[in-house]
Amino acid sequence: GFTLLRNQSVKLPNGIIISGVDDQAVFGMGSNLINAERELLAIVPKETYHILLKHRPEIPTASNGLFDLQLSGHLHNGQIFPFNFMVKLKYPIPCGTTRTGSGSLIHVSRGTGTWGPPMRLFASPEVTVIDIVRAEPH
């Protein structure tokens, strides 16, 4: 009952475009994925609200500003204390919602699962609900 977006986009009936990109660790594609992401984002009309689904909370310079909202995870908020401090060194975008210098938003979910040991210590899970509301013209 769902569509897997592998470096592709879909336009919803309300006009929102959702794009999904593969994760480099799963497919070992590295810089090829960055190029694929940039090309995918560049063809979306600027006047269309654009959501990017991307596992890792990374924004290549060439992609910044080409989407309205990126939804990411991967970090599990560090999952087990004190790993959260090491995670922040590799991924400086914190869990929660952050606006980029180019005006895009990124939301990094702490997620509900685990990686490695099946436990979380001082890294509570979350289920994120995001309401997208059309702004009224001024």
N, CA, C and O atoms as CSV, one atom per row, in Angstrom:
chain,resi,resn,atom,element,x,y,z
A,1,GLY,N,N,0.795,-1.213,0.000
A,1,GLY,CA,C,0.000,0.000,0.000
A,1,GLY,C,C,0.831,1.268,0.000
A,1,GLY,O,O,0.293,2.338,0.285
A,2,PHE,N,N,2.113,1.196,-0.306
A,2,PHE,CA,C,2.923,2.415,-0.357
A,2,PHE,C,C,3.881,2.333,-1.533
A,2,PHE,O,O,4.118,1.263,-2.094
A,3,THR,N,N,4.424,3.485,-1.892
A,3,THR,CA,C,5.389,3.565,-2.987
A,3,THR,C,C,6.764,3.844,-2.416
A,3,THR,O,O,6.944,4.808,-1.672
A,4,LEU,N,N,7.724,3.020,-2.752
A,4,LEU,CA,C,9.101,3.227,-2.331
A,4,LEU,C,C,9.755,4.198,-3.304
A,4,LEU,O,O,9.850,3.912,-4.497
A,5,LEU,N,N,10.203,5.337,-2.806
A,5,LEU,CA,C,10.815,6.367,-3.650
A,5,LEU,C,C,12.323,6.189,-3.641
A,5,LEU,O,O,12.992,6.561,-2.677
A,6,ARG,N,N,12.852,5.627,-4.702
A,6,ARG,CA,C,14.289,5.386,-4.830
A,6,ARG,C,C,14.844,6.338,-5.870
A,6,ARG,O,O,14.856,6.048,-7.066
A,7,ASN,N,N,15.311,7.499,-5.378
A,7,ASN,CA,C,15.814,8.560,-6.255
A,7,ASN,C,C,14.743,8.966,-7.256
A,7,ASN,O,O,15.000,9.096,-8.452
A,8,GLN,N,N,13.538,9.162,-6.737
A,8,GLN,CA,C,12.442,9.588,-7.586
A,8,GLN,C,C,11.463,10.430,-6.781
A,8,GLN,O,O,11.534,10.490,-5.554
A,9,SER,N,N,10.552,11.074,-7.493
A,9,SER,CA,C,9.577,11.968,-6.886
A,9,SER,C,C,8.175,11.556,-7.290
A,9,SER,O,O,7.970,10.888,-8.304
A,10,VAL,N,N,7.213,11.970,-6.474
A,10,VAL,CA,C,5.809,11.757,-6.781
A,10,VAL,C,C,5.054,13.030,-6.396
A,10,VAL,O,O,5.329,13.643,-5.365
A,11,LYS,N,N,4.097,13.414,-7.243
A,11,LYS,CA,C,3.283,14.592,-6.958
A,11,LYS,C,C,1.963,14.128,-6.366
A,11,LYS,O,O,1.264,13.305,-6.957
A,12,LEU,N,N,1.626,14.656,-5.202
A,12,LEU,CA,C,0.381,14.315,-4.529
A,12,LEU,C,C,-0.764,15.126,-5.122
A,12,LEU,O,O,-0.529,16.157,-5.751
A,13,PRO,N,N,-2.012,14.667,-4.929
A,13,PRO,CA,C,-3.156,15.397,-5.486
A,13,PRO,C,C,-3.242,16.856,-5.031
A,13,PRO,O,O,-3.780,17.694,-5.753
A,14,ASN,N,N,-2.716,17.169,-3.835
A,14,ASN,CA,C,-2.768,18.548,-3.341
A,14,ASN,C,C,-1.624,19.408,-3.878
A,14,ASN,O,O,-1.504,20.575,-3.505
A,15,GLY,N,N,-0.777,18.843,-4.754
A,15,GLY,CA,C,0.293,19.603,-5.376
A,15,GLY,C,C,1.643,19.470,-4.706
A,15,GLY,O,O,2.652,19.873,-5.284
A,16,ILE,N,N,1.696,18.913,-3.498
A,16,ILE,CA,C,2.969,18.711,-2.812
A,16,ILE,C,C,3.757,17.633,-3.554
A,16,ILE,O,O,3.196,16.627,-3.988
A,17,ILE,N,N,5.053,17.856,-3.692
A,17,ILE,CA,C,5.928,16.844,-4.295
A,17,ILE,C,C,6.786,16.236,-3.195
A,17,ILE,O,O,7.401,16.949,-2.401
A,18,ILE,N,N,6.817,14.907,-3.161
A,18,ILE,CA,C,7.660,14.179,-2.215
A,18,ILE,C,C,8.724,13.444,-3.015
A,18,ILE,O,O,8.416,12.706,-3.952
A,19,SER,N,N,9.981,13.656,-2.633
A,19,SER,CA,C,11.106,12.965,-3.264
A,19,SER,C,C,11.787,12.098,-2.222
A,19,SER,O,O,11.862,12.462,-1.048
A,20,GLY,N,N,12.279,10.959,-2.655
A,20,GLY,CA,C,13.020,10.070,-1.769
A,20,GLY,C,C,14.331,9.690,-2.410
A,20,GLY,O,O,14.387,9.407,-3.607
A,21,VAL,N,N,15.397,9.683,-1.609
A,21,VAL,CA,C,16.718,9.310,-2.127
A,21,VAL,C,C,17.252,8.112,-1.342
A,21,VAL,O,O,16.983,7.959,-0.151
A,22,ASP,N,N,18.015,7.267,-2.040
A,22,ASP,CA,C,18.619,6.097,-1.415
A,22,ASP,C,C,19.681,6.519,-0.410
A,22,ASP,O,O,20.230,7.618,-0.492
A,23,ASP,N,N,19.962,5.630,0.539
A,23,ASP,CA,C,21.004,5.879,1.534
A,23,ASP,C,C,22.324,5.315,1.033
A,23,ASP,O,O,22.374,4.187,0.542
A,24,GLN,N,N,23.382,6.086,1.152
A,24,GLN,CA,C,24.693,5.680,0.637
A,24,GLN,C,C,25.226,4.427,1.304
A,24,GLN,O,O,25.922,3.653,0.647
A,25,ALA,N,N,24.940,4.191,2.562
A,25,ALA,CA,C,25.477,3.016,3.251
A,25,ALA,C,C,24.859,1.725,2.734
A,25,ALA,O,O,25.524,0.691,2.664
A,26,VAL,N,N,23.607,1.793,2.378
A,26,VAL,CA,C,22.919,0.599,1.917
A,26,VAL,C,C,23.397,0.200,0.533
A,26,VAL,O,O,23.571,-0.984,0.247
A,27,PHE,N,N,23.605,1.169,-0.308
A,27,PHE,CA,C,23.925,0.879,-1.692
A,27,PHE,C,C,25.367,1.202,-2.073
A,27,PHE,O,O,25.766,0.940,-3.207
A,28,GLY,N,N,26.169,1.769,-1.148
A,28,GLY,CA,C,27.579,2.034,-1.397
A,28,GLY,C,C,27.849,2.917,-2.599
A,28,GLY,O,O,28.825,2.705,-3.319
A,29,MET,N,N,26.983,3.916,-2.827
A,29,MET,CA,C,27.115,4.716,-4.036
A,29,MET,C,C,27.781,6.069,-3.798
A,29,MET,O,O,28.166,6.729,-4.763
A,30,GLY,N,N,27.928,6.504,-2.550
A,30,GLY,CA,C,28.643,7.732,-2.210
A,30,GLY,C,C,28.309,8.935,-3.056
A,30,GLY,O,O,27.169,9.399,-3.054
A,31,SER,N,N,29.302,9.455,-3.793
A,31,SER,CA,C,29.131,10.700,-4.544
A,31,SER,C,C,28.112,10.567,-5.662
A,31,SER,O,O,27.512,11.568,-6.053
A,32,ASN,N,N,27.894,9.371,-6.191
A,32,ASN,CA,C,26.855,9.192,-7.211
A,32,ASN,C,C,25.478,9.552,-6.656
A,32,ASN,O,O,24.633,10.088,-7.373
A,33,LEU,N,N,25.257,9.254,-5.370
A,33,LEU,CA,C,23.975,9.607,-4.759
A,33,LEU,C,C,23.835,11.111,-4.590
A,33,LEU,O,O,22.737,11.649,-4.736
A,34,ILE,N,N,24.929,11.797,-4.285
A,34,ILE,CA,C,24.874,13.256,-4.155
A,34,ILE,C,C,24.489,13.867,-5.501
A,34,ILE,O,O,23.659,14.775,-5.552
A,35,ASN,N,N,25.074,13.386,-6.572
A,35,ASN,CA,C,24.719,13.878,-7.902
A,35,ASN,C,C,23.272,13.549,-8.241
A,35,ASN,O,O,22.556,14.390,-8.785
A,36,ALA,N,N,22.833,12.326,-7.925
A,36,ALA,CA,C,21.448,11.928,-8.193
A,36,ALA,C,C,20.479,12.792,-7.397
A,36,ALA,O,O,19.432,13.188,-7.909
A,37,GLU,N,N,20.825,13.086,-6.142
A,37,GLU,CA,C,19.977,13.934,-5.300
A,37,GLU,C,C,19.864,15.334,-5.889
A,37,GLU,O,O,18.763,15.870,-6.008
A,38,ARG,N,N,20.986,15.925,-6.255
A,38,ARG,CA,C,20.988,17.279,-6.818
A,38,ARG,C,C,20.147,17.328,-8.094
A,38,ARG,O,O,19.341,18.241,-8.271
A,39,GLU,N,N,20.332,16.350,-8.979
A,39,GLU,CA,C,19.569,16.312,-10.229
A,39,GLU,C,C,18.076,16.131,-9.970
A,39,GLU,O,O,17.249,16.762,-10.630
A,40,LEU,N,N,17.730,15.274,-9.013
A,40,LEU,CA,C,16.328,15.044,-8.669
A,40,LEU,C,C,15.686,16.320,-8.132
A,40,LEU,O,O,14.572,16.666,-8.528
A,41,LEU,N,N,16.373,17.017,-7.240
A,41,LEU,CA,C,15.826,18.225,-6.628
A,41,LEU,C,C,15.762,19.388,-7.615
A,41,LEU,O,O,14.868,20.229,-7.515
A,42,ALA,N,N,16.678,19.447,-8.548
A,42,ALA,CA,C,16.754,20.572,-9.482
A,42,ALA,C,C,15.578,20.620,-10.451
A,42,ALA,O,O,15.263,21.694,-10.964
A,43,ILE,N,N,14.915,19.492,-10.719
A,43,ILE,CA,C,13.822,19.485,-11.694
A,43,ILE,C,C,12.464,19.807,-11.085
A,43,ILE,O,O,11.483,19.952,-11.815
A,44,VAL,N,N,12.387,19.923,-9.760
A,44,VAL,CA,C,11.113,20.247,-9.111
A,44,VAL,C,C,10.868,21.745,-9.213
A,44,VAL,O,O,11.741,22.534,-8.851
A,45,PRO,N,N,9.692,22.157,-9.701
A,45,PRO,CA,C,9.392,23.594,-9.810
A,45,PRO,C,C,9.507,24.293,-8.452
A,45,PRO,O,O,9.042,23.772,-7.438
A,46,LYS,N,N,10.119,25.456,-8.439
A,46,LYS,CA,C,10.363,26.201,-7.192
A,46,LYS,C,C,9.070,26.593,-6.460
A,46,LYS,O,O,9.062,26.710,-5.235
A,47,GLU,N,N,7.980,26.795,-7.213
A,47,GLU,CA,C,6.731,27.236,-6.581
A,47,GLU,C,C,5.959,26.085,-5.933
A,47,GLU,O,O,4.919,26.313,-5.316
A,48,THR,N,N,6.454,24.855,-6.067
A,48,THR,CA,C,5.798,23.677,-5.506
A,48,THR,C,C,6.401,23.347,-4.148
A,48,THR,O,O,7.621,23.358,-3.988
A,49,TYR,N,N,5.535,23.050,-3.154
A,49,TYR,CA,C,6.060,22.640,-1.848
A,49,TYR,C,C,6.699,21.271,-2.016
A,49,TYR,O,O,6.084,20.353,-2.558
A,50,HIS,N,N,7.939,21.138,-1.549
A,50,HIS,CA,C,8.736,19.953,-1.832
A,50,HIS,C,C,9.281,19.339,-0.544
A,50,HIS,O,O,9.990,19.994,0.220
A,51,ILE,N,N,8.939,18.075,-0.317
A,51,ILE,CA,C,9.423,17.333,0.842
A,51,ILE,C,C,10.450,16.310,0.364
A,51,ILE,O,O,10.198,15.563,-0.582
A,52,LEU,N,N,11.597,16.281,1.015
A,52,LEU,CA,C,12.653,15.328,0.693
A,52,LEU,C,C,12.749,14.302,1.818
A,52,LEU,O,O,12.916,14.665,2.982
A,53,LEU,N,N,12.644,13.029,1.471
A,53,LEU,CA,C,12.820,11.943,2.432
A,53,LEU,C,C,14.237,11.399,2.273
A,53,LEU,O,O,14.607,10.900,1.210
A,54,LYS,N,N,15.016,11.501,3.333
A,54,LYS,CA,C,16.419,11.095,3.269
A,54,LYS,C,C,16.831,10.534,4.625
A,54,LYS,O,O,16.670,11.200,5.648
A,55,HIS,N,N,17.351,9.336,4.638
A,55,HIS,CA,C,17.668,8.670,5.897
A,55,HIS,C,C,18.637,9.462,6.761
A,55,HIS,O,O,18.369,9.684,7.942
A,56,ARG,N,N,19.735,9.883,6.206
A,56,ARG,CA,C,20.755,10.595,6.984
A,56,ARG,C,C,20.498,12.109,6.972
A,56,ARG,O,O,20.127,12.663,5.938
A,57,PRO,N,N,20.691,12.770,8.101
A,57,PRO,CA,C,20.485,14.218,8.160
A,57,PRO,C,C,21.691,14.985,7.624
A,57,PRO,O,O,22.373,15.702,8.356
A,58,GLU,N,N,21.930,14.816,6.342
A,58,GLU,CA,C,23.021,15.508,5.666
A,58,GLU,C,C,22.427,16.318,4.523
A,58,GLU,O,O,21.509,15.866,3.839
A,59,ILE,N,N,22.956,17.515,4.323
A,59,ILE,CA,C,22.493,18.367,3.234
A,59,ILE,C,C,23.711,18.821,2.435
A,59,ILE,O,O,24.426,19.728,2.861
A,60,PRO,N,N,23.956,18.198,1.277
A,60,PRO,CA,C,25.058,18.676,0.440
A,60,PRO,C,C,24.803,20.120,0.026
A,60,PRO,O,O,23.652,20.511,-0.172
A,61,THR,N,N,25.843,20.903,-0.105
A,61,THR,CA,C,25.726,22.308,-0.478
A,61,THR,C,C,24.875,22.487,-1.736
A,61,THR,O,O,24.069,23.414,-1.817
A,62,ALA,N,N,25.053,21.604,-2.710
A,62,ALA,CA,C,24.322,21.716,-3.976
A,62,ALA,C,C,22.825,21.468,-3.816
A,62,ALA,O,O,22.047,21.863,-4.683
A,63,SER,N,N,22.405,20.826,-2.729
A,63,SER,CA,C,20.989,20.529,-2.507
A,63,SER,C,C,20.298,21.553,-1.609
A,63,SER,O,O,19.074,21.673,-1.635
A,64,ASN,N,N,21.065,22.280,-0.825
A,64,ASN,CA,C,20.498,23.209,0.148
A,64,ASN,C,C,19.670,24.279,-0.558
A,64,ASN,O,O,20.150,24.951,-1.471
A,65,GLY,N,N,18.434,24.424,-0.126
A,65,GLY,CA,C,17.535,25.408,-0.719
A,65,GLY,C,C,16.693,24.856,-1.857
A,65,GLY,O,O,15.824,25.561,-2.369
A,66,LEU,N,N,16.926,23.608,-2.270
A,66,LEU,CA,C,16.150,23.022,-3.371
A,66,LEU,C,C,14.960,22.208,-2.871
A,66,LEU,O,O,14.276,21.565,-3.667
A,67,PHE,N,N,14.707,22.226,-1.575
A,67,PHE,CA,C,13.547,21.556,-0.980
A,67,PHE,C,C,13.019,22.456,0.130
A,67,PHE,O,O,13.730,23.324,0.637
A,68,ASP,N,N,11.769,22.235,0.496
A,68,ASP,CA,C,11.185,23.011,1.595
A,68,ASP,C,C,11.386,22.328,2.942
A,68,ASP,O,O,11.656,22.983,3.949
A,69,LEU,N,N,11.251,20.988,2.948
A,69,LEU,CA,C,11.348,20.230,4.195
A,69,LEU,C,C,12.023,18.897,3.912
A,69,LEU,O,O,11.592,18.141,3.042
A,70,GLN,N,N,13.087,18.619,4.656
A,70,GLN,CA,C,13.734,17.309,4.590
A,70,GLN,C,C,13.393,16.559,5.858
A,70,GLN,O,O,13.518,17.095,6.959
A,71,LEU,N,N,12.958,15.311,5.705
A,71,LEU,CA,C,12.665,14.449,6.846
A,71,LEU,C,C,13.728,13.367,6.907
A,71,LEU,O,O,13.911,12.610,5.954
A,72,SER,N,N,14.434,13.296,8.043
A,72,SER,CA,C,15.534,12.354,8.213
A,72,SER,C,C,15.465,11.682,9.569
A,72,SER,O,O,14.670,12.059,10.430
A,73,GLY,N,N,16.302,10.693,9.741
A,73,GLY,CA,C,16.405,9.965,11.004
A,73,GLY,C,C,17.851,9.583,11.220
A,73,GLY,O,O,18.723,10.449,11.297
A,74,HIS,N,N,18.112,8.287,11.319
A,74,HIS,CA,C,19.440,7.681,11.372
A,74,HIS,C,C,20.127,7.814,12.727
A,74,HIS,O,O,20.835,6.890,13.129
A,75,LEU,N,N,19.954,8.902,13.437
A,75,LEU,CA,C,20.762,9.181,14.625
A,75,LEU,C,C,20.263,8.511,15.898
A,75,LEU,O,O,21.065,8.238,16.792
A,76,HIS,N,N,18.992,8.242,16.008
A,76,HIS,CA,C,18.385,7.679,17.222
A,76,HIS,C,C,18.716,8.528,18.453
A,76,HIS,O,O,18.690,8.039,19.582
A,77,ASN,N,N,19.028,9.805,18.219
A,77,ASN,CA,C,19.429,10.732,19.286
A,77,ASN,C,C,20.626,10.186,20.082
A,77,ASN,O,O,20.745,10.424,21.284
A,78,GLY,N,N,21.497,9.461,19.399
A,78,GLY,CA,C,22.661,8.875,20.067
A,78,GLY,C,C,22.387,7.495,20.639
A,78,GLY,O,O,23.324,6.735,20.885
A,79,GLN,N,N,21.150,7.163,20.851
A,79,GLN,CA,C,20.630,5.875,21.315
A,79,GLN,C,C,21.083,5.494,22.719
A,79,GLN,O,O,20.248,5.182,23.568
A,80,ILE,N,N,22.385,5.513,22.980
A,80,ILE,CA,C,22.886,5.107,24.290
A,80,ILE,C,C,23.874,6.170,24.769
A,80,ILE,O,O,24.883,6.428,24.113
A,81,PHE,N,N,23.579,6.781,25.913
A,81,PHE,CA,C,24.482,7.753,26.512
A,81,PHE,C,C,25.817,7.058,26.781
A,81,PHE,O,O,25.799,5.938,27.292
A,82,PRO,N,N,26.951,7.639,26.477
A,82,PRO,CA,C,27.280,8.970,26.006
A,82,PRO,C,C,27.510,9.053,24.491
A,82,PRO,O,O,28.129,10.012,24.030
A,83,PHE,N,N,27.032,8.077,23.701
A,83,PHE,CA,C,27.249,8.104,22.250
A,83,PHE,C,C,26.622,9.329,21.594
A,83,PHE,O,O,27.035,9.728,20.506
A,84,ASN,N,N,25.628,9.929,22.246
A,84,ASN,CA,C,25.001,11.114,21.661
A,84,ASN,C,C,26.018,12.224,21.422
A,84,ASN,O,O,25.859,12.999,20.478
A,85,PHE,N,N,27.047,12.324,22.239
A,85,PHE,CA,C,28.076,13.354,22.038
A,85,PHE,C,C,28.913,13.056,20.788
A,85,PHE,O,O,29.282,13.974,20.055
A,86,MET,N,N,29.211,11.778,20.547
A,86,MET,CA,C,29.984,11.405,19.356
A,86,MET,C,C,29.148,11.564,18.088
A,86,MET,O,O,29.665,11.959,17.043
A,87,VAL,N,N,27.858,11.258,18.182
A,87,VAL,CA,C,26.961,11.410,17.035
A,87,VAL,C,C,26.912,12.872,16.605
A,87,VAL,O,O,26.890,13.165,15.409
A,88,LYS,N,N,26.896,13.794,17.574
A,88,LYS,CA,C,26.834,15.227,17.255
A,88,LYS,C,C,28.093,15.727,16.546
A,88,LYS,O,O,28.037,16.725,15.828
A,89,LEU,N,N,29.217,15.052,16.735
A,89,LEU,CA,C,30.433,15.429,16.014
A,89,LEU,C,C,30.320,15.077,14.530
A,89,LEU,O,O,30.766,15.844,13.677
A,90,LYS,N,N,29.735,13.939,14.223
A,90,LYS,CA,C,29.597,13.489,12.833
A,90,LYS,C,C,28.403,14.148,12.148
A,90,LYS,O,O,28.470,14.474,10.963
A,91,TYR,N,N,27.317,14.345,12.883
A,91,TYR,CA,C,26.081,14.899,12.333
A,91,TYR,C,C,25.699,16.134,13.153
A,91,TYR,O,O,25.011,16.012,14.166
A,92,PRO,N,N,26.137,17.314,12.726
A,92,PRO,CA,C,25.911,18.518,13.529
A,92,PRO,C,C,24.462,19.011,13.552
A,92,PRO,O,O,24.112,19.827,14.405
A,93,ILE,N,N,23.614,18.536,12.639
A,93,ILE,CA,C,22.211,18.946,12.675
A,93,ILE,C,C,21.531,18.156,13.791
A,93,ILE,O,O,21.482,16.928,13.726
A,94,PRO,N,N,21.009,18.830,14.807
A,94,PRO,CA,C,20.450,18.113,15.960
A,94,PRO,C,C,19.094,17.492,15.656
A,94,PRO,O,O,18.453,17.824,14.659
A,95,CYS,N,N,18.672,16.592,16.525
A,95,CYS,CA,C,17.315,16.061,16.428
A,95,CYS,C,C,16.349,17.213,16.640
A,95,CYS,O,O,16.625,18.141,17.400
A,96,GLY,N,N,15.220,17.140,15.963
A,96,GLY,CA,C,14.253,18.227,15.994
A,96,GLY,C,C,14.266,18.947,14.656
A,96,GLY,O,O,14.746,18.411,13.657
A,97,THR,N,N,13.736,20.165,14.641
A,97,THR,CA,C,13.606,20.917,13.400
A,97,THR,C,C,14.591,22.079,13.377
A,97,THR,O,O,14.718,22.826,14.348
A,98,THR,N,N,15.287,22.216,12.246
A,98,THR,CA,C,16.296,23.261,12.065
A,98,THR,C,C,16.094,23.913,10.702
A,98,THR,O,O,15.791,23.227,9.726
A,99,ARG,N,N,16.259,25.229,10.630
A,99,ARG,CA,C,16.216,25.941,9.346
A,99,ARG,C,C,17.646,26.097,8.842
A,99,ARG,O,O,18.539,26.498,9.588
A,100,THR,N,N,17.851,25.775,7.563
A,100,THR,CA,C,19.187,25.890,6.978
A,100,THR,C,C,19.446,27.343,6.568
A,100,THR,O,O,18.533,28.169,6.557
A,101,GLY,N,N,20.680,27.635,6.237
A,101,GLY,CA,C,21.042,28.973,5.787
A,101,GLY,C,C,20.343,29.374,4.503
A,101,GLY,O,O,20.199,30.566,4.229
A,102,SER,N,N,19.902,28.398,3.703
A,102,SER,CA,C,19.196,28.681,2.450
A,102,SER,C,C,17.681,28.680,2.613
A,102,SER,O,O,16.954,28.783,1.625
A,103,GLY,N,N,17.197,28.565,3.851
A,103,GLY,CA,C,15.765,28.678,4.116
A,103,GLY,C,C,14.989,27.383,4.113
A,103,GLY,O,O,13.787,27.396,4.380
A,104,SER,N,N,15.630,26.261,3.820
A,104,SER,CA,C,14.946,24.974,3.895
A,104,SER,C,C,14.825,24.553,5.359
A,104,SER,O,O,15.584,25.011,6.213
A,105,LEU,N,N,13.861,23.678,5.634
A,105,LEU,CA,C,13.729,23.097,6.967
A,105,LEU,C,C,14.187,21.650,6.909
A,105,LEU,O,O,13.997,20.974,5.897
A,106,ILE,N,N,14.796,21.169,8.001
A,106,ILE,CA,C,15.100,19.750,8.135
A,106,ILE,C,C,14.589,19.301,9.492
A,106,ILE,O,O,14.835,19.944,10.513
A,107,HIS,N,N,13.875,18.189,9.484
A,107,HIS,CA,C,13.435,17.599,10.750
A,107,HIS,C,C,14.129,16.253,10.893
A,107,HIS,O,O,14.019,15.391,10.022
A,108,VAL,N,N,14.850,16.079,12.006
A,108,VAL,CA,C,15.540,14.834,12.302
A,108,VAL,C,C,14.812,14.164,13.452
A,108,VAL,O,O,14.795,14.669,14.574
A,109,SER,N,N,14.216,13.028,13.159
A,109,SER,CA,C,13.472,12.286,14.170
A,109,SER,C,C,14.409,11.399,14.982
A,109,SER,O,O,15.375,10.846,14.457
A,110,ARG,N,N,14.107,11.275,16.268
A,110,ARG,CA,C,14.866,10.345,17.119
A,110,ARG,C,C,14.468,8.905,16.815
A,110,ARG,O,O,15.187,7.971,17.171
A,111,GLY,N,N,13.327,8.725,16.161
A,111,GLY,CA,C,12.880,7.391,15.785
A,111,GLY,C,C,12.382,6.585,16.966
A,111,GLY,O,O,12.385,7.045,18.107
A,112,THR,N,N,11.953,5.363,16.661
A,112,THR,CA,C,11.410,4.485,17.697
A,112,THR,C,C,12.247,3.236,17.897
A,112,THR,O,O,12.100,2.550,18.908
A,113,GLY,N,N,13.119,2.932,16.953
A,113,GLY,CA,C,13.873,1.685,17.012
A,113,GLY,C,C,15.273,1.871,17.547
A,113,GLY,O,O,15.609,2.894,18.143
A,114,THR,N,N,16.081,0.846,17.316
A,114,THR,CA,C,17.459,0.856,17.771
A,114,THR,C,C,18.356,0.324,16.660
A,114,THR,O,O,17.882,-0.237,15.672
A,115,TRP,N,N,19.628,0.508,16.836
A,115,TRP,CA,C,20.641,-0.065,15.965
A,115,TRP,C,C,21.644,-0.733,16.888
A,115,TRP,O,O,22.006,-0.167,17.919
A,116,GLY,N,N,22.091,-1.912,16.539
A,116,GLY,CA,C,23.010,-2.622,17.424
A,116,GLY,C,C,22.272,-3.159,18.622
A,116,GLY,O,O,21.297,-3.895,18.465
A,117,PRO,N,N,22.715,-2.807,19.835
A,117,PRO,CA,C,22.034,-3.354,21.019
A,117,PRO,C,C,20.590,-2.853,21.094
A,117,PRO,O,O,20.330,-1.674,20.859
A,118,PRO,N,N,19.660,-3.739,21.418
A,118,PRO,CA,C,18.243,-3.352,21.449
A,118,PRO,C,C,17.872,-2.580,22.717
A,118,PRO,O,O,17.068,-3.037,23.530
A,119,MET,N,N,18.479,-1.402,22.865
A,119,MET,CA,C,18.199,-0.574,24.044
A,119,MET,C,C,18.432,0.890,23.717
A,119,MET,O,O,19.123,1.229,22.756
A,120,ARG,N,N,17.840,1.752,24.538
A,120,ARG,CA,C,18.070,3.188,24.454
A,120,ARG,C,C,18.301,3.661,25.882
A,120,ARG,O,O,17.579,3.270,26.799
A,121,LEU,N,N,19.312,4.508,26.064
A,121,LEU,CA,C,19.625,5.021,27.390
A,121,LEU,C,C,19.739,6.538,27.303
A,121,LEU,O,O,20.652,7.048,26.653
A,122,PHE,N,N,18.833,7.265,27.943
A,122,PHE,CA,C,18.756,8.721,27.908
A,122,PHE,C,C,18.592,9.234,26.475
A,122,PHE,O,O,19.082,10.313,26.140
A,123,ALA,N,N,17.910,8.470,25.640
A,123,ALA,CA,C,17.626,8.855,24.257
A,123,ALA,C,C,16.226,8.347,23.940
A,123,ALA,O,O,16.052,7.384,23.192
A,124,SER,N,N,15.240,9.006,24.518
A,124,SER,CA,C,13.867,8.514,24.398
A,124,SER,C,C,13.415,8.468,22.934
A,124,SER,O,O,13.807,9.317,22.133
A,125,PRO,N,N,12.588,7.472,22.589
A,125,PRO,CA,C,12.077,7.370,21.227
A,125,PRO,C,C,10.988,8.399,20.980
A,125,PRO,O,O,10.467,9.001,21.918
A,126,GLU,N,N,10.648,8.597,19.715
A,126,GLU,CA,C,9.557,9.516,19.386
A,126,GLU,C,C,8.885,9.066,18.094
A,126,GLU,O,O,9.502,8.446,17.228
A,127,VAL,N,N,7.623,9.392,17.997
A,127,VAL,CA,C,6.881,9.298,16.750
A,127,VAL,C,C,6.546,10.732,16.390
A,127,VAL,O,O,5.899,11.437,17.164
A,128,THR,N,N,6.986,11.169,15.214
A,128,THR,CA,C,6.822,12.554,14.798
A,128,THR,C,C,5.549,12.719,13.989
A,128,THR,O,O,5.276,11.935,13.080
A,129,VAL,N,N,4.776,13.733,14.318
A,129,VAL,CA,C,3.607,14.124,13.529
A,129,VAL,C,C,3.867,15.537,13.042
A,129,VAL,O,O,4.102,16.444,13.840
A,130,ILE,N,N,3.825,15.723,11.728
A,130,ILE,CA,C,4.080,17.038,11.152
A,130,ILE,C,C,2.834,17.476,10.403
A,130,ILE,O,O,2.364,16.773,9.509
A,131,ASP,N,N,2.302,18.627,10.760
A,131,ASP,CA,C,1.162,19.201,10.064
A,131,ASP,C,C,1.696,20.240,9.088
A,131,ASP,O,O,2.405,21.167,9.479
A,132,ILE,N,N,1.351,20.076,7.822
A,132,ILE,CA,C,1.738,21.051,6.809
A,132,ILE,C,C,0.491,21.881,6.499
A,132,ILE,O,O,-0.510,21.366,6.001
A,133,VAL,N,N,0.577,23.161,6.802
A,133,VAL,CA,C,-0.567,24.048,6.652
A,133,VAL,C,C,-0.214,25.139,5.666
A,133,VAL,O,O,0.826,25.787,5.787
A,134,ARG,N,N,-1.090,25.344,4.679
A,134,ARG,CA,C,-0.861,26.395,3.695
A,134,ARG,C,C,-0.930,27.750,4.386
A,134,ARG,O,O,-1.896,28.044,5.091
A,135,ALA,N,N,0.090,28.572,4.183
A,135,ALA,CA,C,0.116,29.907,4.778
A,135,ALA,C,C,-0.852,30.816,4.032
A,135,ALA,O,O,-0.969,30.747,2.808
A,136,GLU,N,N,-1.532,31.652,4.767
A,136,GLU,CA,C,-2.430,32.622,4.160
A,136,GLU,C,C,-1.618,33.754,3.559
A,136,GLU,O,O,-0.660,34.214,4.181
A,137,PRO,N,N,-1.973,34.216,2.370
A,137,PRO,CA,C,-1.223,35.336,1.771
A,137,PRO,C,C,-1.370,36.587,2.629
A,137,PRO,O,O,-2.411,36.815,3.246
A,138,HIS,N,N,-0.322,37.384,2.657
A,138,HIS,CA,C,-0.333,38.618,3.490
A,138,HIS,C,C,-1.028,39.734,2.772
A,138,HIS,O,O,-1.136,40.838,3.306
